[in-house]
């Protein structure tokens, strides 16, 4: 794996660099399979086949977008938990709060 650094949460450029590092390039076999499919679309697919394929791609895109959004939300939740564990904030107790209010 490449050299990874923790991105600044406020810097989108750093976050995209991290995503690029996590994404592995396709294998030669995967690229050839993609080219084979593209040639089938351009040379041999009927209109009905293309329509069915477009429907399937749209459904897949929708589910992948939902999955990615859920993963990013979970990552954000986990990062918040880690930040809270690393930098705990001491919450005032009710007794201390009552003393401050009543100025005891």
Buried (B, 14 or more C-beta within 10 A) or exposed (E): EEEEEEBEEEEEEBEEBEEEBEEEEEEEEEEEEEEEEEEEEEEEBEEEEEEEBEEEEEEEEEEEEEEEEEEEEEEEEEEEEEEEEEEEEEEEEEEEEEEEEEEE
